[in-house]
Amino acid sequence: MNKKKVVKIILAIALLTTAIVTTVFIIRKTSDNQNTAPTEAYVTTIEDIQKTEISSFSGNRFSGTAESEDELKVTADADKIIKTTYVKKGDTVKKGDKLFEYDTDSMQLELDKSTLEAEELTLQIKTTKNTISSLEKELANAKKADEKLTIENNITTTKIELKKAEYSLQSTEKEVAKLKKSLENNVVRAKKDGKVTAVNDRTANTATNITANVPQSLADTGNINSENVYITITTGTNFKIKTLISETHIDEFTKGTKVTVRSRKDITVTWNGKVDSIGNAIISSPSSYETQAEKVTRYPVYITLDKQDGIKAGQHFTVETGNSIVFHKNIVELKGYYLNDIDTSPYVWGIGADGKLKKCSVKLGNYDAENDLYEITSGITVKDYIAYPESFLTEGMAVIKTDAD
């Protein structure tokens, strides 16, 4: 082998060796970079962590509204026109306060008409009685049998007319008395102290031009409810929660079934409740594009609460069935997987005085085994930030504050 070939071989080997070394270095460098542990820890407040746990509830949730167990339903005569409404939803009223007033002009016309009818009937009765008296005298003087028969028939017919007139007069006089009373009591007043929780629409308000002082919301055309309830007043402080449950889930609700009622405003606030009663099925009317088969059947379910604190009429809630997670206000409660060394020296990864990650010792209280939920009696508060335990966490690490979302 000549010298040129030897040199070429040596150069080729050198180049190959350099390439291999370079490739190994790059692979090792890349691997080292990939295996580098994070240098920062993400931390979240316990308050936000609790809200996330609540949001991840796997059971069924339904919308609910607070209704007073003591309500005064004020009805309005469907045959009368409401001229003035003095209250609106949310108003507080005292016994004797004006609620609404009927239009007296239309009632006065009806009264005048009925009074005239009564006078006409009174005159008709008087005339009919005179007619009967004359016929009875004719009957006494009649000689022929067929003549007597004719007069007797006339007397019978006239007496029937008299009875009808007398009956009509009695009815008309009752109507007159009713209209007079309505005129005297055309203003409807509150019978108890309370708060106005509903003012229903009245189709009658748009049937005439006499709608002075009626709120615009009441002037819209609407269907009068079957009970003619115009105004609803809450008169007590005891409330129940009403929720509408579809036929798909109604089997979850029987009398006595325990549920959790949760505030929509603050999801950490809850009440214990149980089903008190279930109403009759309500079948919704399908929209124009729906078929009869697409009608939805719902049942009103009423829930009583073990306490009434913080409940207001019309307030909105969620009703939960199943194993709901309940956090107590201003009490630190955490799932077990946020705690370390539970059986020996429990701690969480929190933030030290220097703003760096630190092991924070905690004292444990009650334990909810069903939800793996620990009460923490000291060491941290619901406003403190903690990190989810990771194997790479070390004291002194920088932290990044974030929310639970």
C-alpha positions in Angstrom: 0.0 0.0 0.0 1.5 3.3 -1.0 1.8 6.4 1.3 -1.0 8.3 -0.4 -3.5 5.6 0.4 -2.4 5.4 4.0 -2.8 9.1 4.5 -6.3 9.0 3.0 -7.3 6.2 5.3 -5.9 8.0 8.4 -7.8 11.2 7.4 -11.0 9.3 6.9 -10.7 7.7 10.3 -10.0 11.0 11.9 -13.0 12.6 10.3 -15.3 9.8 11.3 -14.0 9.9 14.9 -14.6 13.6 15.1 -18.2 13.2 13.7 -18.9 10.4 16.3 -17.6 12.5 19.2 -19.5 15.5 18.0 -22.7 13.5 17.7 -22.3 12.0 21.1 -21.7 15.4 22.6 -24.8 16.9 21.0 -26.9 13.9 22.1 -25.6 14.2 25.7 -26.1 17.9 25.7 -29.6 17.6 24.4 -30.4 14.9 26.9 -29.0 17.0 29.7 -31.2 19.9 28.7 -34.3 17.7 28.6 -33.6 16.3 32.0 -33.0 19.6 33.6 -35.5 20.0 36.5 -37.7 23.2 36.6 -36.3 26.0 38.6 -39.7 27.6 39.5 -42.8 26.4 41.3 -46.3 27.4 40.5 -48.4 28.3 43.6 -52.1 28.9 44.0 -54.2 30.2 47.0 -56.0 27.5 49.0 -59.3 29.5 48.4 -58.9 29.1 44.6 -57.9 25.4 45.0 -61.1 24.8 47.0 -63.2 26.5 44.2 -61.6 24.3 41.6 -62.4 21.2 43.6 -66.0 22.3 43.9 -66.2 23.0 40.1 -64.9 19.5 39.4 -67.9 17.9 41.3 -68.9 14.9 39.2 -72.5 14.6 40.5 -75.6 16.3 39.1 -76.3 20.0 39.6 -79.7 21.7 39.1 -80.7 25.4 39.2 -82.8 26.5 42.2 -84.5 29.6 43.5 -85.5 30.7 47.0 -89.3 31.0 47.6 -91.0 32.2 50.7 -93.0 29.6 52.6 -95.3 32.4 53.6 -96.7 34.3 50.6 -99.8 36.5 50.2 -101.2 36.2 46.6 -103.3 39.2 45.7 -105.8 38.5 43.0 -107.3 40.9 40.5 -110.8 40.7 39.0 -110.3 39.6 35.4 -113.5 41.6 34.4 -112.1 44.9 35.7 -109.5 47.2 34.3 -106.5 48.2 36.5 -106.1 52.0 36.3 -103.1 52.5 38.7 -100.5 50.2 40.2 -98.8 51.7 43.2 -96.0 49.1 43.8 -93.3 47.3 41.9 -91.2 44.2 42.5 -88.8 44.7 45.4 -91.0 47.2 47.3 -91.6 46.8 51.0 -95.2 47.3 52.0 -97.1 47.7 55.3 -100.6 46.5 56.1 -103.0 48.9 54.6 -100.7 50.3 51.9 -102.2 50.8 48.4 -101.3 48.0 45.9 -103.4 48.9 42.9 -106.6 50.7 41.9 -109.4 49.7 39.5 -110.8 52.0 36.9 -114.1 53.4 38.4 -115.4 55.0 35.1 -116.1 51.6 33.6 -117.6 50.3 36.9 -119.8 53.4 37.1 -121.2 52.7 33.6 -121.9 49.2 34.6 -123.6 50.4 37.7 -125.8 52.9 35.8 -126.7 50.2 33.3 -127.6 47.6 36.0 -129.6 50.2 38.0 -131.7 51.1 34.9 -132.3 47.4 34.3 -133.5 47.0 37.9 -135.9 49.9 37.5 -137.3 48.5 34.2 -137.8 45.1 35.9 -139.5 46.7 38.9 -142.0 48.4 36.5 -142.4 45.2 34.5 -143.2 43.2 37.7 -145.8 45.9 38.8 -147.4 45.8 35.4 -147.5 42.0 35.3 -149.1 41.8 38.8 -151.8 44.2 37.6 -152.4 42.0 34.5 -152.8 39.0 36.7 -155.2 40.8 38.9 -157.3 41.8 35.9 -157.3 38.3 34.5 -158.4 36.9 37.8 -161.4 39.3 37.8 -162.3 38.2 34.2 -162.1 34.6 35.3 -164.5 35.3 38.1 -167.1 36.8 35.7 -166.6 34.3 32.9 -169.6 32.0 32.2 -168.5 29.7 29.4 -166.1 26.8 30.0 -163.8 27.5 27.0 -163.6 31.2 28.0 -162.6 30.2 31.6 -159.9 27.8 30.2 -158.4 30.5 28.0 -158.2 33.0 30.9 -156.7 30.3 33.2 -154.0 29.7 30.6 -153.3 33.4 30.3 -153.0 33.6 34.1 -150.6 30.7 34.3 -148.4 32.2 31.5 -148.4 35.6 33.1 -147.4 34.2 36.5 -144.5 32.4 34.8 -143.4 35.8 33.3 -143.7 37.3 36.7 -141.5 34.7 38.3 -138.9 35.2 35.6 -139.0 39.0 36.1 -138.7 38.7 39.9 -135.7 36.3 39.5 -134.0 38.7 37.1 -134.6 41.6 39.5 -133.0 39.7 42.3 -129.9 39.0 40.2 -129.7 42.5 39.0 -130.1 43.9 42.5 -127.2 41.7 43.6 -125.1 43.0 40.7 -126.0 46.6 41.7 -124.9 45.9 45.3 -121.7 44.3 44.1 -120.9 47.2 41.8 -121.6 49.7 44.5 -119.3 47.8 46.9 -116.6 47.7 44.1 -116.8 51.4 43.7 -116.4 51.9 47.4 -113.5 49.5 47.5 -111.8 50.2 44.2 -108.4 50.5 45.8 -106.8 47.1 46.8 -104.6 47.3 49.9 -102.0 45.0 51.5 -103.5 42.8 54.2 -100.1 42.1 55.8 -96.6 43.6 56.0 -94.1 42.1 53.5 -92.1 42.5 50.4 -93.4 42.5 46.8 -91.8 39.6 45.0 -93.9 39.6 41.8 -96.2 41.9 39.8 -97.7 39.9 36.9 -98.6 41.2 33.5 -102.3 41.9 32.8 -103.7 41.7 29.3 -106.6 43.9 30.5 -104.2 46.8 30.8 -103.9 47.1 27.0 -107.6 46.6 26.3 -108.4 50.2 26.8 -106.8 53.7 26.8 -107.5 54.0 30.5 -104.0 52.8 31.7 -102.7 55.8 33.5 -99.7 55.3 35.8 -99.3 51.6 34.9 -95.6 50.7 34.6 -94.4 50.0 31.1 -93.5 46.4 32.1 -97.1 45.8 33.0 -98.4 47.4 29.8 -97.0 44.6 27.7 -99.4 42.1 26.5 -99.2 38.9 28.5 -101.4 35.9 29.6 -103.3 36.3 32.8 -102.5 33.4 35.0 -105.3 30.9 35.9 -105.6 32.2 39.5 -105.7 35.8 38.4 -102.8 36.5 40.9 -101.6 40.0 40.2 -99.3 40.7 43.0 -97.3 38.3 45.3 -96.1 39.5 48.6 -93.6 37.6 50.8 -94.8 37.9 54.4 -92.4 35.6 56.2 -88.7 34.8 56.7 -88.8 31.1 56.1 -87.8 29.9 52.7 -87.8 26.8 50.6 -85.7 26.1 47.4 -87.6 25.3 44.3 -86.0 23.5 41.4 -87.4 22.1 38.2 -86.2 18.5 37.5 -86.6 16.8 34.1 -88.1 13.3 33.9 -84.6 12.0 33.2 -83.4 12.9 36.7 -86.6 12.9 38.8 -85.9 9.4 40.1 -83.0 11.0 42.1 -85.6 13.0 44.2 -87.9 11.4 46.7 -89.4 12.9 49.9 -86.6 13.1 52.4 -83.7 12.8 49.9 -80.7 14.8 51.2 -79.2 17.4 48.9 -76.6 20.2 49.0 -77.8 23.7 48.2 -74.9 25.9 47.0 -74.8 29.7 46.6 -74.2 30.9 43.1 -72.6 34.1 44.4 -70.1 32.3 46.5 -69.8 28.6 45.7 -68.0 27.9 49.0 -71.2 28.7 50.9 -73.6 25.8 51.2 -76.8 24.7 53.1 -77.9 21.2 53.9 -81.4 20.4 52.6 -83.9 17.6 52.0 -86.7 17.1 49.5 -90.0 18.2 51.1 -92.4 17.7 48.2 -92.7 17.1 44.5 -95.3 18.8 42.4 -97.3 17.7 39.4 -95.6 17.4 36.0 -95.2 20.5 33.9 -95.1 20.0 30.2 -93.4 22.8 28.3 -95.0 24.0 25.0 -92.8 23.2 22.0 -91.4 26.0 19.9 -92.5 26.5 16.3 -89.6 24.3 15.1 -90.2 21.5 17.7 -92.4 18.5 17.4 -94.7 17.1 20.0 -92.2 14.4 20.8 -89.7 17.1 21.7 -91.8 18.4 24.6 -89.9 18.5 27.9 -91.6 17.3 31.1 -90.3 18.8 34.3 -91.4 18.4 38.0 -91.2 21.2 40.6 -89.2 19.9 43.6 -89.4 21.8 46.9 -86.5 21.6 49.3 -86.4 22.6 53.0 -83.2 23.8 54.5 -81.6 23.0 57.9 -80.9 26.7 58.4 -82.1 30.0 56.9 -79.0 32.1 57.3 -78.3 34.4 54.3 -81.4 33.3 52.3 -83.4 35.9 50.4 -86.5 35.6 48.2 -85.6 35.2 44.6 -81.9 34.2 45.4 -80.4 31.7 42.9 -78.7 28.5 43.9 -77.5 25.2 42.6 -78.9 22.0 44.0 -76.5 19.0 44.1 -77.2 15.4 44.5 -74.6 12.8 45.2 -71.4 13.2 47.2 -70.9 17.0 47.1 -67.7 18.6 48.3 -68.5 21.1 51.1 -65.9 23.5 52.3 -66.6 25.4 55.4 -66.3 29.2 55.2 -62.9 30.5 56.4 -61.7 27.0 57.4 -58.7 25.5 55.7 -59.6 22.1 54.2 -57.4 20.3 51.7 -57.5 17.1 49.7 -54.9 14.6 51.0 -52.8 14.8 47.9 -51.7 18.4 48.7 -50.2 17.2 52.0 -46.8 15.6 52.7 -45.8 13.2 55.5 -49.3 13.1 56.8 -48.7 10.4 59.4 -45.5 11.9 60.8 -44.8 15.6 60.3 -47.4 16.9 57.9 -46.5 19.9 55.7 -47.4 21.7 52.5 -45.2 23.5 50.0 -45.9 27.2 50.7 -44.1 30.5 50.6 -41.6 31.6 53.2 -40.9 35.1 54.5 -38.3 35.6 51.7 -40.9 34.9 49.0 -39.3 31.6 48.1 -40.7 28.0 48.3 -40.7 26.6 51.8 -42.0 23.5 53.7 -44.8 24.8 55.9 -45.6 22.6 58.9 -49.4 22.2 59.5 -51.5 20.8 62.2 -54.4 18.5 61.1 -57.9 18.4 62.5 -61.0 16.5 61.4 -60.7 14.1 58.5 -63.5 13.4 55.9 -62.6 9.9 54.7 -65.4 9.9 52.1 -63.8 12.9 50.3 -60.2 12.5 51.5 -60.5 16.0 53.0 -58.3 17.2 55.9 -59.1 20.1 58.1 -55.9 22.2 58.9 -56.2 23.9 62.2 -52.9 25.9 62.1 -50.0 26.6 59.8 -51.7 28.2 56.8 -54.8 30.2 56.0 -57.2 30.1 53.0 -55.5 33.1 51.6 -52.0 31.5 51.5 -50.4 30.1 48.4 -49.3 26.5 48.1 -47.8 24.3 45.4 -49.0 20.9 44.3 -46.4 18.4 45.6 -43.9 17.5 42.9 -40.7 15.4 43.2 -38.5 18.3 41.9 -39.7 20.8 44.5 -36.9 22.1 46.8 -36.9 24.8 49.5 -35.6 28.1 48.2 -37.1 27.7 44.7 -38.6 30.8 43.0 -42.4 30.8 42.8 -44.9 32.0 40.3 -48.3 33.0 41.7 -51.3 31.9 39.6 -55.0 31.1 40.1 -56.6 27.7 40.1 -57.9 28.0 36.6 
